[in-house]
Amino acid sequence: MQMGKRGHIDHLALKVDDEECLQEVRRRLVKAGASDGTITDFGAVRLVTFKDPDGMEGEVARWTNIKRVLGFEERKRELWPD
């Protein structure tokens, strides 16, 4: 979907406080069929993306103690274990 096509909000990001909470939200999103469970690690932030029932994209993010945000070409992906 083209950015801005849905209106002023392109996507929604929610912050969680720790890794345990990120993993729990990840598990629930996969169970609900809203995410494939992949965590993208940008160094300073780790996130899992999802789609709501209307197709709007969102992400749940946990900020780490790492100061540097990695670029797209440097990011790491943590796939959901099958």
C-alpha positions in Angstrom: 0.0 0.0 0.0 1.3 3.5 -0.9 2.4 5.6 2.1 -0.2 8.1 3.1 -3.0 6.3 1.1 -4.8 5.4 4.4 -4.8 9.0 5.6 -2.5 10.8 8.0 -1.4 7.7 9.9 0.8 5.4 8.0 1.5 2.9 10.8 1.4 2.7 14.6 4.3 1.8 16.9 3.8 0.6 20.4 6.7 0.5 22.9 7.3 -2.3 25.4 9.6 -2.1 28.4 11.6 -5.3 28.2 12.5 -8.4 26.1 10.1 -10.6 28.1 7.2 -8.4 27.1 8.3 -8.2 23.5 8.5 -12.0 23.3 5.0 -12.4 24.9 3.5 -9.9 22.4 5.3 -11.6 19.6 3.8 -15.0 20.7 0.3 -13.5 20.9 0.5 -11.8 17.5 1.6 -15.1 15.8 -1.2 -17.0 17.6 -3.7 -14.4 16.4 -2.4 -14.7 12.8 -1.4 -11.0 12.8 2.3 -11.5 12.4 4.9 -14.0 11.1 6.8 -13.4 14.4 10.0 -12.1 12.8 11.9 -9.7 15.0 13.9 -7.1 13.2 16.9 -6.0 15.2 18.2 -2.5 14.4 20.6 -2.4 17.4 19.1 0.4 19.4 15.6 -1.0 18.8 14.1 -4.5 18.3 10.6 -4.8 16.8 8.0 -7.2 15.6 5.5 -6.0 12.9 1.8 -6.9 12.6 -1.3 -6.1 10.6 -4.6 -5.3 12.2 -7.9 -6.7 10.9 -8.3 -3.6 8.6 -4.8 -4.2 7.1 -3.1 -1.3 8.9 0.5 -2.0 9.7 1.9 -1.6 13.2 5.0 -2.5 15.2 5.8 -3.4 18.8 9.2 -2.1 19.7 11.7 -2.5 22.6 14.5 0.1 22.9 17.8 -1.4 23.9 20.9 0.0 25.6 22.7 0.1 22.3 23.2 3.7 21.1 23.5 3.1 17.4 20.5 2.5 15.1 21.6 0.0 12.4 20.8 0.8 8.8 18.5 -1.5 6.7 21.4 -3.3 5.2 22.9 -4.0 8.6 19.7 -5.1 10.4 19.4 -8.6 11.7 16.3 -10.8 11.5 15.2 -13.3 14.2 12.7 -15.7 12.6 9.8 -17.3 14.5 10.8 -20.9 15.4 8.5 -23.4 13.7 
